[in-house]
């Protein structure tokens, strides 16, 4: 008698074949999914920059100048509550122009609460514009502004740490005493010092932002579309990455950018990391981007000296040195131009003569005893984009 029953289910072989096919498809599709996610994150990062560009232009429309980078308050004999020592970044100044009016009002008025909401008593109460930007008891400095973070950067602060930023001001292609900017830390008054005072140091303030000084669009003689205002940086997580951690070298003023690539401080087997011989700063709070409100070079500045995603070398925490733009995006970084345009610059952009000492001295290359103050940037197209008035001709698309 013939059975009319039909077979139910798959055989073991058929099941294994189906599983294998699914596995192959997942393997093929997963990279595409990851690439799509990164593309979305990159677009979100670009949108952040566009909003910041609008904020900077609206600020300039209101005050006829850009916000001061490394500005704020000075009080002789004050403490970390009563003034901020003139260390505040431009990111504080643009808050009301990037839809952060509530935070701006908190900062711009006296504040007498600690991070847990407990009432403070004088003299440890916060004056208008807050305390020092590393103060971990001041609520506004601990508050993360979402627009100031790139979604591709996974590092997040602990609840007791100052919040981060992935966006930094461009201060040009030289760093001669640009951590002082000719202004005294203690009282905020101009210094007449012959080495680091305004007269000696201001000629090296070649970028759109000049710490402790206001600049405006009228100062950008190369044209807004040819001058970088801001760029991306990667928040350091203390894991020796050369583009987010910082190697300290007291001789940074006397070496060209190319020096550290061959000096043994970079791990030859893993060139993205500092080697054991590097004097890298392991303090978690002394990494790139770790204090959004701190205008010192370590935290919210970069120079167009080394190409994007190259290393960071400084004389000391918050001091002068070579600070590079960097990102977690594949192959380059976003930059914000003076006209508000956001561009993606590859790490292979022409960066000129990396054997040229950036500090400000005779390089023996015919540029003069002061390293070429007032001359075109020695660092190629990348350096030219970082200067605001050196009259370099930008003849190629970037």
C-alpha positions as CSV (number, residue, x, y, z in Angstrom):
1,X,0.0,0.0,0.0
2,X,1.5,3.4,-1.0
3,X,1.8,6.0,1.7
4,X,0.3,9.5,1.1
5,X,2.4,11.0,4.0
6,X,4.8,13.8,3.1
7,X,8.2,14.2,4.6
8,X,8.4,16.8,7.4
9,X,11.5,19.1,8.0
10,X,15.0,19.1,6.7
11,X,17.6,16.5,6.7
12,X,20.8,17.1,8.7
13,X,22.8,17.8,5.6
14,X,20.2,20.3,4.3
15,X,20.2,22.1,7.6
16,X,24.0,22.3,7.6
17,X,24.0,23.7,4.1
18,X,21.4,26.4,5.0
19,X,23.4,27.4,8.1
20,X,26.6,27.6,6.0
21,X,24.8,29.8,3.5
22,X,23.5,32.1,6.2
23,X,27.0,32.3,7.7
24,X,28.5,33.3,4.4
25,X,25.8,36.0,3.8
26,X,26.4,37.4,7.3
27,X,30.1,37.5,6.7
28,X,29.6,39.4,3.4
29,X,27.0,41.8,4.8
30,X,28.5,42.6,8.2
31,X,31.4,44.8,6.8
32,X,28.8,46.7,4.7
33,X,26.6,47.2,7.8
34,X,29.6,48.4,9.8
35,X,30.6,50.8,6.9
36,X,27.1,52.1,6.8
37,X,27.1,52.8,10.5
38,X,30.4,54.6,10.3
39,X,29.1,56.6,7.3
40,X,26.2,57.7,9.5
41,X,28.5,58.6,12.4
42,X,30.7,60.5,10.1
43,X,27.7,62.5,8.7
44,X,26.6,63.2,12.2
45,X,30.1,64.5,13.1
46,X,30.0,66.7,10.0
47,X,26.6,68.1,11.1
48,X,28.0,68.9,14.5
49,X,30.7,70.9,12.8
50,X,28.2,72.7,10.6
51,X,26.2,73.8,13.6
52,X,29.4,75.0,15.3
53,X,30.3,76.9,12.2
54,X,26.9,78.6,12.3
55,X,27.4,79.4,15.9
56,X,30.8,81.0,15.2
57,X,29.3,83.1,12.4
58,X,26.4,84.2,14.6
59,X,28.8,85.1,17.4
60,X,30.8,87.2,14.9
61,X,27.6,88.8,13.6
62,X,26.7,89.8,17.2
63,X,30.2,91.0,18.4
64,X,32.2,91.6,15.2
65,X,34.8,89.1,16.4
66,X,35.3,85.4,17.1
67,X,35.0,84.2,20.7
68,X,38.3,84.4,22.6
69,X,40.1,81.1,22.9
70,X,41.7,80.8,26.3
71,X,39.8,83.7,27.7
72,X,37.9,84.2,31.0
73,X,38.5,85.8,34.3
74,X,41.6,86.6,36.4
75,X,41.7,87.5,40.1
76,X,45.0,88.1,41.9
77,X,45.0,85.9,45.0
78,X,41.9,84.0,43.9
79,X,41.4,80.3,44.1
80,X,40.0,77.6,41.8
81,X,36.5,78.7,42.6
82,X,36.7,82.5,42.2
83,X,38.3,82.7,38.7
84,X,39.4,80.5,35.9
85,X,42.8,82.0,35.3
86,X,41.9,83.0,31.7
87,X,41.9,79.4,30.5
88,X,38.4,79.0,29.0
89,X,38.1,77.7,25.5
90,X,36.1,79.2,22.6
91,X,33.6,76.3,23.2
92,X,32.4,78.2,26.3
93,X,31.8,81.4,24.4
94,X,29.7,80.0,21.6
95,X,27.3,78.1,24.0
96,X,24.3,80.5,23.5
97,X,24.8,80.4,19.8
98,X,24.6,76.6,19.6
99,X,21.3,76.3,21.5
100,X,22.9,75.9,24.9
101,X,21.5,79.1,26.5
102,X,20.6,77.4,29.8
103,X,24.2,76.2,30.3
104,X,25.5,79.6,29.3
105,X,23.3,81.3,31.9
106,X,24.5,78.9,34.6
107,X,28.2,79.6,33.8
108,X,27.8,83.4,33.3
109,X,26.3,83.8,36.7
110,X,27.6,83.0,40.2
111,X,27.0,79.4,41.3
112,X,27.1,78.0,44.8
113,X,26.5,74.3,44.4
114,X,28.9,71.4,44.2
115,X,28.5,68.5,41.7
116,X,26.1,66.7,44.1
117,X,23.9,69.8,44.5
118,X,25.2,70.6,48.0
119,X,25.2,74.4,48.9
120,X,28.7,75.9,49.0
121,X,29.8,78.7,51.3
122,X,32.3,81.5,50.7
123,X,35.2,81.6,49.8
124,X,34.5,78.4,48.0
125,X,31.6,79.5,45.8
126,X,31.9,79.9,42.1
127,X,32.1,83.4,40.6
128,X,30.5,84.2,37.2
129,X,32.3,82.3,34.4
130,X,33.1,79.5,36.8
131,X,36.3,78.2,38.3
132,X,39.3,76.6,36.7
133,X,38.3,74.3,33.8
134,X,39.8,71.3,35.6
135,X,37.6,71.7,38.7
136,X,35.7,68.5,39.0
137,X,33.2,69.9,41.5
138,X,31.7,72.5,39.2
139,X,28.6,71.1,37.5
140,X,28.8,72.9,34.2
141,X,32.3,71.6,33.4
142,X,31.1,68.1,34.1
143,X,28.1,68.5,31.7
144,X,28.7,67.0,28.3
145,X,27.5,69.1,25.4
146,X,26.4,66.4,22.8
147,X,27.4,68.7,19.9
148,X,31.0,68.7,21.1
149,X,31.4,64.9,20.7
150,X,32.1,62.9,17.6
151,X,29.9,59.8,17.6
152,X,32.8,57.7,16.2
153,X,34.9,58.4,19.4
154,X,33.8,55.8,22.0
155,X,35.7,57.3,25.0
156,X,33.3,58.7,27.7
157,X,34.1,60.5,31.0
158,X,33.3,59.1,34.4
159,X,30.6,60.9,36.3
160,X,33.2,62.8,38.3
161,X,35.4,63.9,35.4
162,X,35.3,67.1,33.3
163,X,33.4,66.4,30.1
164,X,35.2,66.0,26.7
165,X,35.4,67.6,23.2
166,X,36.4,66.3,19.8
167,X,36.6,69.7,18.3
168,X,39.5,72.1,18.6
169,X,40.6,75.6,17.5
170,X,43.2,76.0,14.8
171,X,46.1,78.2,16.1
172,X,48.3,78.1,13.0
173,X,51.5,76.4,11.9
174,X,53.9,77.7,14.7
175,X,53.9,77.4,18.5
176,X,56.5,79.9,19.7
177,X,55.2,80.7,23.2
178,X,51.6,80.2,22.0
179,X,50.6,78.8,25.4
180,X,51.2,82.2,27.0
181,X,50.0,84.3,24.1
182,X,51.8,87.3,25.6
183,X,49.4,87.5,28.5
184,X,50.3,86.8,32.1
185,X,48.4,83.9,33.8
186,X,48.2,85.5,37.2
187,X,46.5,88.8,36.3
188,X,45.6,88.7,32.6
189,X,47.8,91.7,31.8
190,X,50.0,91.9,28.7
191,X,53.6,91.0,29.3
192,X,56.5,93.0,28.1
193,X,58.9,90.1,28.4
194,X,61.3,90.0,25.5
195,X,60.9,86.2,25.0
196,X,57.3,85.4,25.5
197,X,55.6,88.8,25.6
198,X,53.1,90.1,23.0
199,X,55.8,91.9,20.9
200,X,58.0,88.8,20.7
201,X,55.3,86.1,20.4
202,X,52.4,87.6,18.5
203,X,54.1,87.3,15.1
204,X,53.8,83.5,15.6
205,X,50.1,83.7,16.2
206,X,49.4,82.7,12.5
207,X,46.1,80.9,13.0
208,X,42.5,82.0,13.0
209,X,42.4,81.7,16.8
210,X,45.0,83.5,18.9
211,X,44.8,82.6,22.6
212,X,43.9,85.3,25.0
213,X,43.3,87.7,22.1
214,X,40.2,88.4,20.0
215,X,40.4,87.8,16.2
216,X,37.8,88.6,13.6
217,X,37.1,87.8,10.0
218,X,38.9,91.0,9.0
219,X,42.1,89.4,10.3
220,X,41.8,86.4,8.0
221,X,43.5,88.0,5.0
222,X,43.9,84.7,3.1
223,X,40.1,84.5,2.7
224,X,37.6,82.6,4.8
225,X,37.3,79.7,2.3
226,X,41.1,79.2,2.5
227,X,41.6,79.3,6.2
228,X,40.8,76.6,8.9
229,X,38.9,77.7,11.9
230,X,38.6,74.3,13.7
231,X,39.4,70.7,13.3
232,X,38.8,67.3,14.9
233,X,40.8,65.7,17.7
234,X,40.6,62.3,19.3
235,X,39.9,62.1,23.1
236,X,42.8,60.4,24.8
237,X,42.1,57.2,26.8
238,X,45.6,56.7,28.2
239,X,46.5,53.8,25.9
240,X,49.6,55.2,24.3
241,X,48.0,56.1,20.9
242,X,50.2,58.7,19.3
243,X,47.3,60.8,18.0
244,X,45.5,61.0,21.4
245,X,48.3,60.6,24.0
246,X,51.1,63.0,24.4
247,X,54.9,62.4,24.5
248,X,56.7,65.0,26.7
249,X,60.0,66.3,25.4
250,X,61.6,69.3,27.0
251,X,63.6,69.8,23.7
252,X,60.5,70.0,21.5
253,X,61.4,73.6,20.6
254,X,64.6,72.5,18.9
255,X,63.5,69.5,16.8
256,X,61.7,69.3,13.5
257,X,58.4,67.3,13.4
258,X,60.1,64.4,11.6
259,X,62.5,63.9,14.5
260,X,60.1,61.7,16.7
261,X,59.3,59.4,13.8
262,X,62.8,58.0,13.9
263,X,63.9,58.7,17.5
264,X,62.7,55.4,18.9
265,X,59.8,56.8,20.9
266,X,57.3,55.3,18.5
267,X,56.8,51.5,18.6
268,X,58.2,50.2,15.2
269,X,56.0,47.1,15.5
270,X,52.9,49.2,16.2
271,X,53.5,52.6,14.8
272,X,50.1,53.9,16.1
273,X,51.5,53.7,19.6
274,X,54.3,55.2,21.7
275,X,57.0,52.8,22.7
276,X,58.2,52.0,26.2
277,X,61.0,54.5,25.8
278,X,58.5,57.4,25.2
279,X,57.9,59.9,28.0
280,X,54.2,59.7,27.4
281,X,51.9,61.4,29.9
282,X,49.8,58.6,31.5
283,X,47.6,60.9,33.6
284,X,44.1,60.2,32.3
285,X,43.2,63.9,32.6
286,X,46.2,65.1,30.6
287,X,45.1,63.6,27.3
288,X,43.8,65.3,24.2
289,X,40.2,66.6,24.4
290,X,39.7,65.6,28.1
291,X,38.5,69.1,29.2
292,X,36.1,70.8,26.8
293,X,36.3,74.1,28.7
294,X,40.1,74.2,28.9
295,X,41.6,76.4,26.2
296,X,45.2,75.3,26.7
297,X,46.8,73.6,23.7
298,X,46.7,70.1,25.2
299,X,42.9,70.0,25.3
300,X,41.2,72.2,22.6
301,X,43.9,73.4,20.1
302,X,45.8,71.9,17.2
303,X,48.4,73.2,14.7
304,X,48.8,72.5,11.0
305,X,52.4,71.2,11.4
306,X,52.3,67.5,11.4
307,X,49.7,66.0,9.0
308,X,46.3,64.8,10.4
309,X,46.4,61.7,12.6
310,X,50.1,62.2,13.4
311,X,51.6,62.4,16.9
312,X,51.5,64.9,19.7
313,X,54.6,66.2,21.4
314,X,54.8,68.9,24.1
315,X,57.1,70.5,26.6
316,X,54.7,69.8,29.5
317,X,51.0,69.5,30.4
318,X,49.2,72.5,28.9
319,X,52.4,73.8,27.5
320,X,53.6,74.5,23.9
321,X,54.3,71.8,21.4
322,X,53.2,70.0,18.2
323,X,49.5,69.1,18.6
324,X,47.9,67.4,15.6
325,X,44.3,67.1,14.3
326,X,43.0,63.5,14.5
327,X,39.8,61.5,14.2
328,X,38.4,57.9,14.4
329,X,37.1,58.2,10.9
330,X,39.0,56.2,8.3
331,X,41.7,58.1,6.5
332,X,41.4,61.6,7.7
333,X,39.6,64.3,9.7
334,X,36.9,66.9,9.4
335,X,37.9,70.6,9.3
336,X,35.7,73.7,9.6
337,X,36.7,76.4,7.2
338,X,36.2,80.1,7.9
339,X,33.3,80.4,5.5
340,X,31.5,77.7,7.5
341,X,32.2,74.8,5.0
342,X,33.0,71.4,6.5
343,X,35.6,69.4,4.5
344,X,37.1,66.0,5.0
345,X,40.9,66.2,4.7
346,X,42.9,63.0,4.2
347,X,45.9,62.1,6.3
348,X,48.0,62.1,3.2
349,X,47.5,65.9,2.5
350,X,50.6,67.7,1.5
351,X,52.4,68.7,4.7
352,X,55.5,70.2,3.2
353,X,58.9,70.1,4.9
354,X,58.6,68.0,8.0
355,X,62.3,68.7,8.7
356,X,61.6,72.3,9.4
357,X,61.7,73.3,13.1
358,X,58.4,74.8,14.1
359,X,59.3,76.7,17.2
360,X,60.8,79.8,15.6
361,X,64.5,79.7,14.9
362,X,67.0,79.6,12.0
363,X,66.7,76.3,10.2
364,X,69.5,77.0,7.8
365,X,67.1,76.9,4.9
366,X,67.3,80.5,3.9
367,X,64.1,81.5,5.7
368,X,65.9,83.8,8.2
369,X,67.1,83.9,11.7
370,X,63.6,83.7,13.2
371,X,62.5,80.6,11.4
372,X,60.6,82.5,8.7
373,X,58.2,84.7,10.6
374,X,56.0,86.4,8.1
375,X,56.9,83.9,5.4
376,X,54.7,81.3,3.7
377,X,54.1,78.1,5.7
378,X,56.8,75.5,5.3
379,X,54.3,72.7,5.9
380,X,52.7,72.6,2.4
381,X,49.0,72.8,1.7
382,X,48.1,71.7,5.2
383,X,50.3,74.5,6.8
384,X,48.9,77.1,4.3
385,X,45.3,76.2,5.3
386,X,46.2,76.8,8.9
387,X,47.6,80.4,8.4
388,X,45.3,83.4,8.2
389,X,47.4,86.0,6.4
390,X,50.5,84.6,4.8
391,X,49.1,85.0,1.3
392,X,49.8,81.4,0.2
393,X,48.0,80.4,-3.0
394,X,45.7,77.5,-2.7
395,X,45.7,76.1,-6.2
396,X,44.5,72.6,-5.6
397,X,41.3,71.1,-4.3
398,X,41.6,69.4,-0.9
